[in-house]
Amino acid sequence: MEKVFSTLRSFIDNSGKTKFCITCGGMATQEALFDVGDGVTLIEKYCDTCAKKEVH
């Protein structure tokens, strides 16, 4: 599966459940959207620091 970066947007959790960064395990503050083909979008959550390093 090839994932192609699409966009990065702020993530605000309204459910009351903490979401964690997939890289470091810290609190997620950003959502990265990736196009994986066939109209499917993958959403990965990152903290601010990891979003700057991991998403391009």
Phi and psi in radians as a Rosetta constraint file:
Dihedral C 1 N 2 CA 2 C 2 CIRCULARHARMONIC -1.715 0.35
Dihedral N 2 CA 2 C 2 N 3 CIRCULARHARMONIC 2.257 0.35
Dihedral C 2 N 3 CA 3 C 3 CIRCULARHARMONIC -1.936 0.35
Dihedral N 3 CA 3 C 3 N 4 CIRCULARHARMONIC 2.267 0.35
Dihedral C 3 N 4 CA 4 C 4 CIRCULARHARMONIC -1.937 0.35
Dihedral N 4 CA 4 C 4 N 5 CIRCULARHARMONIC 2.123 0.35
Dihedral C 4 N 5 CA 5 C 5 CIRCULARHARMONIC -1.023 0.35
Dihedral N 5 CA 5 C 5 N 6 CIRCULARHARMONIC 2.365 0.35
Dihedral C 5 N 6 CA 6 C 6 CIRCULARHARMONIC -1.963 0.35
Dihedral N 6 CA 6 C 6 N 7 CIRCULARHARMONIC -1.022 0.35
Dihedral C 6 N 7 CA 7 C 7 CIRCULARHARMONIC -2.757 0.35
Dihedral N 7 CA 7 C 7 N 8 CIRCULARHARMONIC 2.802 0.35
Dihedral C 7 N 8 CA 8 C 8 CIRCULARHARMONIC -2.149 0.35
Dihedral N 8 CA 8 C 8 N 9 CIRCULARHARMONIC 2.320 0.35
Dihedral C 8 N 9 CA 9 C 9 CIRCULARHARMONIC -2.456 0.35
Dihedral N 9 CA 9 C 9 N 10 CIRCULARHARMONIC 2.741 0.35
Dihedral C 9 N 10 CA 10 C 10 CIRCULARHARMONIC -1.136 0.35
Dihedral N 10 CA 10 C 10 N 11 CIRCULARHARMONIC 2.518 0.35
Dihedral C 10 N 11 CA 11 C 11 CIRCULARHARMONIC -2.064 0.35
Dihedral N 11 CA 11 C 11 N 12 CIRCULARHARMONIC 2.142 0.35
Dihedral C 11 N 12 CA 12 C 12 CIRCULARHARMONIC -2.139 0.35
Dihedral N 12 CA 12 C 12 N 13 CIRCULARHARMONIC 2.095 0.35
Dihedral C 12 N 13 CA 13 C 13 CIRCULARHARMONIC -1.473 0.35
Dihedral N 13 CA 13 C 13 N 14 CIRCULARHARMONIC 2.035 0.35
Dihedral C 13 N 14 CA 14 C 14 CIRCULARHARMONIC -1.768 0.35
Dihedral N 14 CA 14 C 14 N 15 CIRCULARHARMONIC -0.037 0.35
Dihedral C 14 N 15 CA 15 C 15 CIRCULARHARMONIC -1.501 0.35
Dihedral N 15 CA 15 C 15 N 16 CIRCULARHARMONIC -0.228 0.35
Dihedral C 15 N 16 CA 16 C 16 CIRCULARHARMONIC 1.522 0.35
Dihedral N 16 CA 16 C 16 N 17 CIRCULARHARMONIC -0.059 0.35
Dihedral C 16 N 17 CA 17 C 17 CIRCULARHARMONIC -1.799 0.35
Dihedral N 17 CA 17 C 17 N 18 CIRCULARHARMONIC 2.207 0.35
Dihedral C 17 N 18 CA 18 C 18 CIRCULARHARMONIC -1.200 0.35
Dihedral N 18 CA 18 C 18 N 19 CIRCULARHARMONIC 2.324 0.35
Dihedral C 18 N 19 CA 19 C 19 CIRCULARHARMONIC -1.840 0.35
Dihedral N 19 CA 19 C 19 N 20 CIRCULARHARMONIC 2.534 0.35
Dihedral C 19 N 20 CA 20 C 20 CIRCULARHARMONIC -1.992 0.35
Dihedral N 20 CA 20 C 20 N 21 CIRCULARHARMONIC 2.610 0.35
Dihedral C 20 N 21 CA 21 C 21 CIRCULARHARMONIC -1.109 0.35
Dihedral N 21 CA 21 C 21 N 22 CIRCULARHARMONIC 2.330 0.35
Dihedral C 21 N 22 CA 22 C 22 CIRCULARHARMONIC -1.293 0.35
Dihedral N 22 CA 22 C 22 N 23 CIRCULARHARMONIC -0.220 0.35
Dihedral C 22 N 23 CA 23 C 23 CIRCULARHARMONIC -1.669 0.35
Dihedral N 23 CA 23 C 23 N 24 CIRCULARHARMONIC -0.899 0.35
Dihedral C 23 N 24 CA 24 C 24 CIRCULARHARMONIC -1.931 0.35
Dihedral N 24 CA 24 C 24 N 25 CIRCULARHARMONIC -0.244 0.35
Dihedral C 24 N 25 CA 25 C 25 CIRCULARHARMONIC 1.526 0.35
Dihedral N 25 CA 25 C 25 N 26 CIRCULARHARMONIC 0.003 0.35
Dihedral C 25 N 26 CA 26 C 26 CIRCULARHARMONIC -1.268 0.35
Dihedral N 26 CA 26 C 26 N 27 CIRCULARHARMONIC 3.109 0.35
Dihedral C 26 N 27 CA 27 C 27 CIRCULARHARMONIC -1.215 0.35
Dihedral N 27 CA 27 C 27 N 28 CIRCULARHARMONIC 2.256 0.35
Dihedral C 27 N 28 CA 28 C 28 CIRCULARHARMONIC -1.321 0.35
Dihedral N 28 CA 28 C 28 N 29 CIRCULARHARMONIC 2.373 0.35
Dihedral C 28 N 29 CA 29 C 29 CIRCULARHARMONIC -2.261 0.35
Dihedral N 29 CA 29 C 29 N 30 CIRCULARHARMONIC -0.116 0.35
Dihedral C 29 N 30 CA 30 C 30 CIRCULARHARMONIC -2.339 0.35
Dihedral N 30 CA 30 C 30 N 31 CIRCULARHARMONIC 2.559 0.35
Dihedral C 30 N 31 CA 31 C 31 CIRCULARHARMONIC -2.023 0.35
Dihedral N 31 CA 31 C 31 N 32 CIRCULARHARMONIC 2.248 0.35
Dihedral C 31 N 32 CA 32 C 32 CIRCULARHARMONIC -1.849 0.35
Dihedral N 32 CA 32 C 32 N 33 CIRCULARHARMONIC 2.265 0.35
Dihedral C 32 N 33 CA 33 C 33 CIRCULARHARMONIC -1.837 0.35
Dihedral N 33 CA 33 C 33 N 34 CIRCULARHARMONIC 2.336 0.35
Dihedral C 33 N 34 CA 34 C 34 CIRCULARHARMONIC -2.210 0.35
Dihedral N 34 CA 34 C 34 N 35 CIRCULARHARMONIC 2.398 0.35
Dihedral C 34 N 35 CA 35 C 35 CIRCULARHARMONIC -1.516 0.35
Dihedral N 35 CA 35 C 35 N 36 CIRCULARHARMONIC 2.151 0.35
Dihedral C 35 N 36 CA 36 C 36 CIRCULARHARMONIC -1.964 0.35
Dihedral N 36 CA 36 C 36 N 37 CIRCULARHARMONIC 0.190 0.35
Dihedral C 36 N 37 CA 37 C 37 CIRCULARHARMONIC 1.699 0.35
Dihedral N 37 CA 37 C 37 N 38 CIRCULARHARMONIC 2.831 0.35
Dihedral C 37 N 38 CA 38 C 38 CIRCULARHARMONIC 0.951 0.35
Dihedral N 38 CA 38 C 38 N 39 CIRCULARHARMONIC 0.541 0.35
Dihedral C 38 N 39 CA 39 C 39 CIRCULARHARMONIC 1.337 0.35
Dihedral N 39 CA 39 C 39 N 40 CIRCULARHARMONIC 0.213 0.35
Dihedral C 39 N 40 CA 40 C 40 CIRCULARHARMONIC -1.695 0.35
Dihedral N 40 CA 40 C 40 N 41 CIRCULARHARMONIC 2.347 0.35
Dihedral C 40 N 41 CA 41 C 41 CIRCULARHARMONIC -2.034 0.35
Dihedral N 41 CA 41 C 41 N 42 CIRCULARHARMONIC 2.241 0.35
Dihedral C 41 N 42 CA 42 C 42 CIRCULARHARMONIC -1.698 0.35
Dihedral N 42 CA 42 C 42 N 43 CIRCULARHARMONIC 2.305 0.35
Dihedral C 42 N 43 CA 43 C 43 CIRCULARHARMONIC -1.990 0.35
Dihedral N 43 CA 43 C 43 N 44 CIRCULARHARMONIC 2.157 0.35
Dihedral C 43 N 44 CA 44 C 44 CIRCULARHARMONIC -2.100 0.35
Dihedral N 44 CA 44 C 44 N 45 CIRCULARHARMONIC 2.458 0.35
Dihedral C 44 N 45 CA 45 C 45 CIRCULARHARMONIC -1.821 0.35
Dihedral N 45 CA 45 C 45 N 46 CIRCULARHARMONIC 2.412 0.35
Dihedral C 45 N 46 CA 46 C 46 CIRCULARHARMONIC -2.374 0.35
Dihedral N 46 CA 46 C 46 N 47 CIRCULARHARMONIC 2.750 0.35
Dihedral C 46 N 47 CA 47 C 47 CIRCULARHARMONIC -1.403 0.35
Dihedral N 47 CA 47 C 47 N 48 CIRCULARHARMONIC 2.958 0.35
Dihedral C 47 N 48 CA 48 C 48 CIRCULARHARMONIC -1.022 0.35
Dihedral N 48 CA 48 C 48 N 49 CIRCULARHARMONIC -0.774 0.35
Dihedral C 48 N 49 CA 49 C 49 CIRCULARHARMONIC -1.118 0.35
Dihedral N 49 CA 49 C 49 N 50 CIRCULARHARMONIC -0.830 0.35
Dihedral C 49 N 50 CA 50 C 50 CIRCULARHARMONIC -1.227 0.35
Dihedral N 50 CA 50 C 50 N 51 CIRCULARHARMONIC -0.566 0.35
Dihedral C 50 N 51 CA 51 C 51 CIRCULARHARMONIC -1.051 0.35
Dihedral N 51 CA 51 C 51 N 52 CIRCULARHARMONIC -0.717 0.35
Dihedral C 51 N 52 CA 52 C 52 CIRCULARHARMONIC -1.152 0.35
Dihedral N 52 CA 52 C 52 N 53 CIRCULARHARMONIC -0.607 0.35
Dihedral C 52 N 53 CA 53 C 53 CIRCULARHARMONIC -1.486 0.35
Dihedral N 53 CA 53 C 53 N 54 CIRCULARHARMONIC -0.703 0.35
Dihedral C 53 N 54 CA 54 C 54 CIRCULARHARMONIC -1.585 0.35
Dihedral N 54 CA 54 C 54 N 55 CIRCULARHARMONIC -0.549 0.35
Dihedral C 54 N 55 CA 55 C 55 CIRCULARHARMONIC -1.696 0.35
Dihedral N 55 CA 55 C 55 N 56 CIRCULARHARMONIC 2.227 0.35
